[in-house]
């Protein structure tokens, strides 16, 4: 058990669909990750925020809202590249999903800056681009997204807003996120608005939430403001119904920074076979070492030799 969260927060995630956990990461971890964000994306937004919505509209999606999204691996230190598979993050995902093994299927940094976009979004549920079917009513059969803040996020810094599951079910069901009729969709937005809650929190805080939870991005209005966040998503290993990134497709990115610094448990979250798996032979060990010369493959070799003894 980790001291960064307790069973009551895991239960709150299962019951409500989302839970804020303040100060999940240590100040030292936050400082290191924030330095990577600053080097990659910059630190200062505009003096004033943008507001491009029509009167009475909760929010709209704009391509510029996603300008600062970048999946790992990134050209920076291991701090940002591995924070999404921090041991405590993995532990929370395993407990939430009641799974012995979990895979990370999305892990991306997201830097937002005042004035770069109107970040106000409509309420929506994420299952529509995480699965081709629908969310189960049994939370642990779905997946978990963990939104991690690495800058202080006030209401002026674009915190995610959400409606917990008990409140949202007073209004509608998750599949209503697929409604395309403008009048019906607008009515749903208005009905959800009184129930919305904020995830505003200090740097180092996290917000785990489920794919059937109504939520939305909000606008940055703080003068010269920025918001540094990372979204990391987990599913039970072997669940082929849920997906987002195909990690091998990104093979030209900075994978050595992950392989050279990750533990076997962290690498297994990306789909790498663990020590002791039949995949590992003298040949595959040699080929993998040639691809990642800095990777310490000792645990894999020792497990293979132990099986052969």
HELIX and SHEET records of a PDB file:
HELIX    1   1 UNK A    7  UNK A   16  1                                  10    
HELIX    2   2 UNK A   27  UNK A   41  1                                  15    
HELIX    3   3 UNK A   63  UNK A   66  5                                   4    
HELIX    4   4 UNK A   78  UNK A   83  1                                   6    
HELIX    5   5 UNK A   87  UNK A   97  1                                  11    
HELIX    6   6 UNK A  126  UNK A  129  5                                   4    
HELIX    7   7 UNK A  139  UNK A  141  5                                   3    
HELIX    8   8 UNK A  165  UNK A  168  1                                   4    
HELIX    9   9 UNK A  174  UNK A  178  5                                   5    
HELIX   10  10 UNK A  182  UNK A  193  1                                  12    
HELIX   11  11 UNK A  247  UNK A  250  5                                   4    
HELIX   12  12 UNK A  255  UNK A  259  1                                   5    
HELIX   13  13 UNK A  264  UNK A  269  1                                   6    
HELIX   14  14 UNK A  282  UNK A  291  1                                  10    
HELIX   15  15 UNK A  298  UNK A  308  1                                  11    
SHEET    1   A 6 UNK A  18  UNK A  21  0                                        
SHEET    2   A 6 UNK A 206  UNK A 210 -1                                        
SHEET    3   A 6 UNK A 143  UNK A 149 -1                                        
SHEET    4   A 6 UNK A 226  UNK A 236 -1                                        
SHEET    5   A 6 UNK A 102  UNK A 113 -1                                        
SHEET    6   A 6 UNK A  69  UNK A  71 -1                                        
SHEET    1   B 3 UNK A 197  UNK A 198  0                                        
SHEET    2   B 3 UNK A 161  UNK A 163 -1                                        
SHEET    3   B 3 UNK A 214  UNK A 216 -1                                        
END                                                                             
